[in-house]
Amino acid sequence: MAIEPILTSNKKSTLEDRKVKFSNGNDFSNPDFNVSDTDNAENKGSHKKKKRTQTQRLSETTVLKCRTLQPFMTELERADKASIDDIISALADYYINQGLPDRQKDVFEGMYDINVKRLK
């Protein structure tokens, strides 16, 4: 007794059937890509030195505000073209120093130090 599929399709697929063979079970590494042990040691050492960054989307109006505000920021006078990161960092520093009461500033600095240590 043969088992027949419940759903059948009259259309032929344009995709070709391909068989995939795994030589080592679940090993998905590229066998053609070889890295020497010296490269691995260098990468491990340099990995700790790299600064982690996080990509964040900013709206066009926020970027426009930052770029328009840049000439008025004395912290960025000597920079020919400050990056958005520089501008936001200067704004955050200004708010921390001017907008937070001393107690909240101390709490912020403690939290910031803990988070910086986690990044390392």
C-alpha positions in Angstrom: 0.0 0.0 0.0 1.6 3.3 -1.1 1.1 6.5 0.8 -0.1 9.4 -1.4 0.3 13.0 -0.4 -2.9 14.8 0.7 -2.0 18.0 -1.2 -0.8 17.8 -4.7 0.4 20.6 -6.9 -0.2 20.7 -10.7 2.5 23.4 -11.1 6.1 22.3 -11.6 8.6 24.2 -9.4 11.3 26.2 -11.2 13.7 25.3 -8.4 16.0 22.4 -9.0 16.3 19.7 -6.4 19.7 19.7 -4.7 21.0 17.3 -2.2 23.1 18.6 0.7 25.7 16.5 2.4 27.3 17.3 5.7 30.6 15.7 6.2 30.8 16.3 10.0 27.2 16.4 11.1 26.4 19.9 12.3 29.8 21.4 11.4 29.0 24.4 9.2 32.5 25.8 9.0 34.1 26.6 5.7 36.7 23.9 4.9 38.5 26.2 2.4 39.1 28.9 4.9 42.2 28.3 7.0 43.5 30.6 9.7 47.0 30.1 11.1 47.5 29.9 14.8 49.5 33.1 14.8 46.6 35.0 13.2 44.3 33.5 15.9 46.6 34.7 18.7 46.9 38.2 17.2 43.1 38.5 16.8 42.5 37.4 20.4 44.9 40.1 21.6 43.5 42.8 19.4 39.9 41.9 20.2 40.3 43.3 23.7 41.7 46.6 22.4 38.8 47.2 20.0 36.1 49.6 21.1 32.6 48.2 20.9 30.1 50.4 19.2 26.4 50.2 18.9 24.5 51.3 15.8 21.6 53.5 16.6 19.2 55.1 14.2 18.6 58.9 14.5 15.8 60.7 12.9 16.7 63.3 10.2 15.3 66.1 12.4 17.5 65.0 15.4 20.6 65.0 13.1 19.6 68.4 11.7 19.2 69.8 15.3 22.6 68.5 16.2 24.3 69.9 13.1 22.6 73.3 13.6 23.5 73.4 17.3 27.2 72.5 16.6 28.5 76.1 15.8 27.0 77.2 19.2 28.8 74.6 21.2 32.1 75.9 22.6 33.3 72.3 23.3 33.4 71.6 19.6 34.9 75.0 18.3 38.2 73.5 17.4 36.8 70.6 15.6 36.4 71.2 11.8 33.6 68.8 11.5 32.4 67.1 14.6 30.7 63.8 14.3 27.2 63.2 15.6 28.8 61.1 18.3 30.9 64.1 19.4 27.9 66.3 19.5 25.7 63.9 21.5 28.5 63.2 23.9 29.0 67.0 24.5 25.2 67.4 25.0 25.1 64.5 27.5 28.1 65.8 29.4 26.5 69.3 29.6 23.2 67.8 30.9 25.0 65.6 33.4 27.0 68.6 34.8 24.3 71.2 34.6 20.9 69.4 34.6 21.4 66.8 37.4 21.5 67.5 41.1 24.6 66.4 42.9 23.1 63.3 44.3 21.7 62.1 40.9 25.1 63.0 39.3 26.9 60.8 41.8 24.4 57.9 41.2 24.8 58.4 37.4 28.6 58.3 37.6 28.5 55.1 39.7 26.1 53.4 37.2 28.2 54.6 34.3 31.4 53.3 35.7 29.8 49.9 36.3 28.5 49.8 32.7 31.9 50.8 31.3 33.6 48.0 33.2 31.0 45.5 31.8 32.0 46.6 28.2 35.6 45.7 28.8 
